[in-house]
Amino acid sequence: MNGAVDPRRRVPRTDVLLADPRLAAAAATVGRARLKAVVCGAQDRARRGEIPPDEVLATALAELPDTAAGLRPVLNATGVVLHTNLGRAPLSPAAVAAVVAAAGYTDVELDLRTGRRARRGRGALAALAAAVPAAGAVHVVNNGAAALALVATALAGRGREIVISRGELVEIGDGFRLPDLLVSTGARLREVGTTNRTVLADYAAAVGPRTALVLKVHPANFVLRGFTAAVSVEDLATLGVPVVVDIGSGLLAPDPLLPAEPDATSALRAGATLVTASGDKLLGGPQAGLLLGDADLVERLRRHPLARALRVDKLTLAALEATLTGSETPTWRALRATPAALRLRTERLRDRLAEQGVTAEVVTAVAVVGGGGAPDVTLDSWALALPESYAAPLRTGNPPVVGRLDRGRLLLDLRCVPPDQDDVLRAAILRCLDRGGRTEMSPRSSAPSREP
C-alpha cells in the first residue's frame, strides 16, 4: 500500500448531490427519478475514471434534460428542410406560444358567451377555410393517412370501388403502402393504366355503378420521367364521379418556389371534389390531416363514426390555427434562405472556430425539401465541413447536432439552423474537442454534396 486514496472514494454521495440547490430545482421539471438517474450516471463515469470526481456535479448539470419527456430538441444541420426522422416541420414561435396557452383548460368545445357546447376547433377550422377560399368546407383529422382512411371508409367501404392509376399506388416511409391502407377500409381498388402511362380513357372505361370515387395521388417522394402520361384534375372532373386529390405536402396555394408541387387551391379550382393534405409538411404546422372541398361531402365525413377516432386534440388545433394566422414559419424561411446569406453565416462560423483551434472548410452543398415533398427540387446551399469523427460527439451532445456524412466528412448545412442558434452550434462543436472529435481537415474540393 502506498497510502494513495482511491479516487472512487472521492465521488460525491448521491444525497449530497441531490441536495444541491441547482439540482434540487431541476426536480420540478424533470422529475426526481430522472434527476437521480442523471446523477448516478455522472457518478458512474467518475468511478470509471472518465471524469474527475470533482466534476460530477457539473457533469450532472450539463446532462440534465430540459423536460421530463424523452424527446430532445435537435439542431437540424442536414440540409433536409422537412426531415421525417427529426419531426418534419418545426413549429413557428406563434404556434409554440399557442400550444403553451392551450396546455391547460381551454374553451375548445365551449362558447364562453352562451355557456353552451360549441364546435370543436372552430378557430382552426375558420383559419383553414380562410386560407383556402375555394373550399366549401374543411375538416381536420390527426394525419394525412387518417384523412385518406376516413374518405375511403365513408365513401367506398363495404366493397365499393376506388379508381386509381397504377402509377399512383405509392409506398412512402417505413414500408407504408397506400393501397394497403385503402383496402383495409373495405374498399376495392380498380387499378387503371400502367406504371408509366395512364390516360383519360383508362379511367372512363373503369367508372361504373360500383365506383365510389376517383383518387388522384401525388407521387410526392419520387419522380417518373421519360415515356409517361398522367391525367389532369380538370379531365378527371368530367367523369361524373367524385374526384379526391391527395396532394400530400400541405401546400395550400401556388408557390413560385415550387412550381411543380400541387396545391389545394389549384386542385379545387380545377374541379376536385375533395383535397386531402398533411399539416406538418410545406404548411409548416403540426401533424394533421386536412380535408377541404365540397361542403356536403365534408359534413358527411365529419359526421362519420370513424371521424371521432381520428380527431385532433386541443394542442394540435391551437398550433394549426397559429400556423395559419401567425408569422412566417421556420419551414417557409428555410426554403427561402439565400445561398449568399448561408455562405456568409457559414464563413463566419468557420472563422470563429478557427480562432479557437478548430480547422474547418466552407463548401458548396445541395439541400432538399424532404418529407415527401418536391422530390425534384434541390436548393443551392453551403455547409461547414468537419472531419467525420465529429459526427457522433455532435449527435450525442447537448444539444444534439445532426449533419450529413459525405465522403469522409461531416457537412453542417445552416439552412435549417435558426441564425440565433449559430453560437449554440459553435459551442457544440467546441465541446467535441474534449470528447475526441478533433481532427485536422485534409484539403478537398468544394464539389456539391449529395443527399445520401
N, C-alpha and C positions, 0 to 999 in steps of 0.2 A: 504494500500500500504506500503510495506517495503522498497521501493526505489530501489529494485534489478532490474537490466536491463535484459529484456527478451533476452535470448541467441540468439533468432532468429534474433534480430536486429544487431547482430554482424556478421552475414553471409555476406561475401564479395559480392559486387554488381557484376552483370554479366559483365558490361562493364569494370570494373576494372580487373576482372579475364581474360577476353579475350585480354586485353592489355598486359598481362604478356608476356615477350618475349618467354618463353618456350612454352606457349600455342599458341601464335601467329604463331610460326614457324611450329606448327603441322597442321595449316590450309592448308598448301600447299599439305600435304599428305592425310589427311582425309576429307578435305572439311570443310567450315565454318559451314554448317548446322549440321554436325555430331559433330563437336567440341563444338558447343553451346549446343547440346543435352547432351553431357557428362558433361559439366559444370553445366547445370541446374539440372542434376541428382545428382551431388555431393552436390549442394546447398539444394536440397530437403532432402537428407539424413541428412544434418546438421539441417534443420528445424524440422525434426522428432526426433532429439536427438540421431541419430545413430552414428554420428561422431562430434567431437568438431568443431565449426566454423572455428578455425584457421587451420584445416586440410582439408578444402575444396579444396584448390589448389593442395595439394599433392595427394588427392584422385582423382581429375580430371586427373592429370598427370599419375597416376597409371592405370587408367581405359581407357586411350586413346587407341584405336585400332592402329595397326601398318599400316594399309592400309584403303582405302576408301571402300573396299569390306566387305561384311558381313561374309565371311568365315574366320575362325580363326585357326591359327596353333594350333595343339593339340599334347601333348606328349602321345603317344600310349603305355601304360603300361599294356595292356590287355593280352599280350602273343599271340595275333592273328596277324600273320605277315601281311596278306592281309585282313585287316578289311574293309568290304564294307562300313559300316557307317562312317568310317574315311577316305574314299577316296582310299582304296586299296593301291597300291604301291606308296611310296614316291619317288619323283624323285631324281636321283643322282645329286651331285654338277655340274657335266658336263652338265646334262640335264637342270638344273636350269639356268646355265650360257647361254646355247644355247637359252632358251626361252627369257631371257632378251635381248640378242643380236638380236633376231628376232622380238622384240616388235615394232620396227619402220619400216621404209621402208626396204624391202629386195628384193633380186633377185629371189623370189620364182618361178616366171614364166618368167624370163628374162635371156638370155645368154649375159653377160656383154661383151664378146669378140666380138660378132657379132651384138649386139644390137637388136636381134630378139627374138620372143617368144620362150620359152624353155619348156621342160616337167616339169610339176608341181611336186615338191617334189623329184626331181631326186636324190638328195643326200641321202635322207632317203630310197628311193627305192633301190639304189645301195648298201647301207649298209645292208638292209634286205636280198637282193639277195646274198650278200657275206656271210651272216650268215647262209644261208640255200642253199648251192650249189646244192642240189638235186632238187630244184625248177626251172622249166624252166622259170618262170616269177613270179613277185609279184605285188600286189596292196594293197593299204591301204584305208580303209573307217573309219567311226567315232566310231564304236564299234563292238563287236563280233556279236550282234544280227543283226546289219546292214549288216555284211558280209553274214550271212545266208539268210537274206531277199533279198539281191542282187542276190545270187545264185539261190534261189527258183524262183524269178521273171524272171530272164533272161533265165533259163533253163527249168523251169516247169510251168510257168504261163499259163493261158488260158486252164487249165484243164488237163495238163499232170501230170503224177504220180511220186511221190517220194516214193520209197520203204524204209520202216524203221521198225526196230524191236519195238514191243510193250514195251519192256523193256527199250527203249531209248526215250520214249515220256516224257521227263522230265519237271518238274516245278522248276524254280530257284527262286530267291528272289522276294519279294513283289507280289507274286501271278502270276508272268510272266510264261506262259506256252509255251514251244517250238512249240507244234502242232498248237496253235492258231496263232502264227507268220507265220508259213509256209502256213497255209490255207488262211490267209489274203492276200497272194500274188496271189491267183487264182489257186495255185497248188492243186492237190488232193493227199491225203495221202493213201498209200497202206500199211496197217499195217500187219506185219507178225510175226509168232511165238507167244510166250506167255510172260507174265511179267518176268518169271524167266528163260525161255529156248527158244532160237532161234537157229536154225541150218541152214546150207547152203541150204538144200533142201527147206526150207521155202522161202528163197529169190528166188531161181531158179524157183519155181512154180509161183511166183508173177511177175517176169520180163516178159514183153511183148512189143508189139508195142507202147503202150502208156507210157512206162517207160522213164522218163527223166534222172533219176539218182537213185543210191542207197545212202542213207545217213546213216552214222555211227556216233552216238553221244556219246561222253564220258560222262557217268553219274558222273559229277565232284563233286557233293555235297552229294552223298550218296554211300553206299556200299551194294551190294546184295551178300549174302552168302548162302551156302547150296547147294541145288539141282539146279544148274544153268548151263547155256551153252550160249556162245556167239560166233560169227563168226569173224575170224581174217580178217584184211585188205587183206592179201595175198589171202585168199579164195574168198573174195568178188570181187577181181580184175579179177577173172576167169569168171565172169558172162557176160562180153562183153558190159557193160554199164558203164558210168562214175560213179566213186565212190568218194563221197565227205565225208571227215572225219572232224568232228568238234572236235578238241582236247580241246577246251575251254581255258585251262590255259595259253597258250602262251609259253610253253616250246619249244624251237626251236631245241634242240639236247638232247640226253640222258643225264640224271643227276644221278650219283650213289647215291645221297642222296634220290632220288625219283624214285626208280627202276620201280614202277608200274604206273608211270604217263606217258601217251602217249606224244610223241613229234613229231614235224613237220617233221624232217629229217627221222625218222624211218618210219612214215606213208607213206611218198612219196617213199622211197626206197622199201616199201612193195607193192607198186602198186597203191596207192591213186592217183586219177586224180587231186584232189584239196584238200587242207587243209585250214580250217578256224580256227582262234585263236584270243585271246584277247591280247592287248599290255600292259595292266595295271595289269596283274597278275604276273605269275612267271617270265616273261620277265623283270618286274620291271620298265616299262616305262609308258608313258601317256596312257589314254584311247584311244584305237584304235582297229579296226578290221583288222586282217591280212588275206590276201588271197594269197596262194602260190601253184604253181603247173604247169599244162600244159600251155605252152605259148599261144597257140591259144585260149584256154578257158579263161585264164586271160585277154587277149586282148578283147575278146568278152564281158566280164564283165565290163572292163574299159570303153568300148565304149557305154554301155547301158545307156539310158537316166536317169535311176534311180541313176547311179553312181555319177552324178553331185550333186544330192540332199544329197548324203551320203559322200561327200568328206570331208577331214580333212583340218583344217586351218594351217597357217604357223607355229603357235606355237607348234601344235602337231607334225608337220613334223620335226621341229627343235629338240624337245625333244626326238622323236623316234630315229632320227639319232644319237644324242649324247648318248642315252642309249645303242645303238648297238655298237658304236665305242669308247665310253669313258671307264672310270674305272668301277670297281665293283659297282653294285647298292646296295642301302640300303637293298633291299629285299634279295639279294644274301648273304650279310653279316649277316642279321638277321637269316636266315635259318641255317647258319653255325656257329653261336655263340656257343661256347662250354659250357657245364654245369659248368665246373671248373672256367672259366672266369666270367660267370654270377654270380656264388656264391661269388667270390672274390669281385666283384663290389657291390653286394647287402650287403655283410657283412660290407664293408667299409662305405656304405651309412648308415646302421644301427648304426654303431659306431659313426659316425659324428653327427647323430641325437641325440644319447644318450648324447653326450656332451652338448647338448642344451635342454635337458629335455624331449625329445620325446622317449617313450618306444615303440619298435617295435621288431618283430621277423623275422628271416630268415627261410623260409620254402621251401620244395620242391614243384614244380609246374609242370604242363604239358602245353606246348604251342602247337599251331596248325598252319597249313599253312593258312587256311581261304580262302576267296574269291572264293569259289567253286573249290578249287584245293586240290589234295591229301587228300581226306577225311579220309583215313585210316591211315594217318601218324601223329604220335604225337612226340613232341620234348621235351626231358627231360630238365627241366629248374628250376630256383629258383626265389622266389618272396619275397618282403618285405611285411609282414603282419601288417596292421594297423587296428584300430577299424573301423567298418563300418561308424561311424559318420564322418570320414574324406572324404567319397566319394563325397558328394555334394559340400563341400567347395573346394575340389580339382577340381572337374568338372567345377565349375563356376568361378574358379580363373583365373589369368593371369600369365603364360599361363594355359589353361585348361589341366588337367591331368585326363585321363580316365583309370581306372583299372578294376578289375573284382571282383565282390562280391562272397564270398564263405563262407557259414556257419557263418554269422555274422561278417566276416572280410572283409577288403578291401585288395586285393592282387595286388601289383605293380610288374609286371614282367619286367625286364630291357632289355629283348631280343630285343625289337623294339625301345628302347630308345638309341639314339647315346651316346657313352661314354662321349663325350664332353658336354652332357646335364645333367649329373648326378648332378652337382652343382645346375643347374636350378631346377631340381626335388626336391632337398633337400630344396631349398629356398621356393618352392611352398608349401611343407609340413609344414615348419616352419610358413608360413603366416597363416596356418589354426589355429594356436594357438590363434590368435586374432579374430577368426571367430567361436569359439565354437566347434572346431573339436577335442580338446584334450581329450582323454580318455585313461585310462591305459589298457594295453593289459592283458587279462587273459591267463594263460598258456594253450597251445593247443599242440596237437601232430603235427608232421611235415608230416602228410599224404599228398600224392599228391592231388592237387586241380583239379577240373574238370571244363571244359568249360560249362557254363550254356546253 
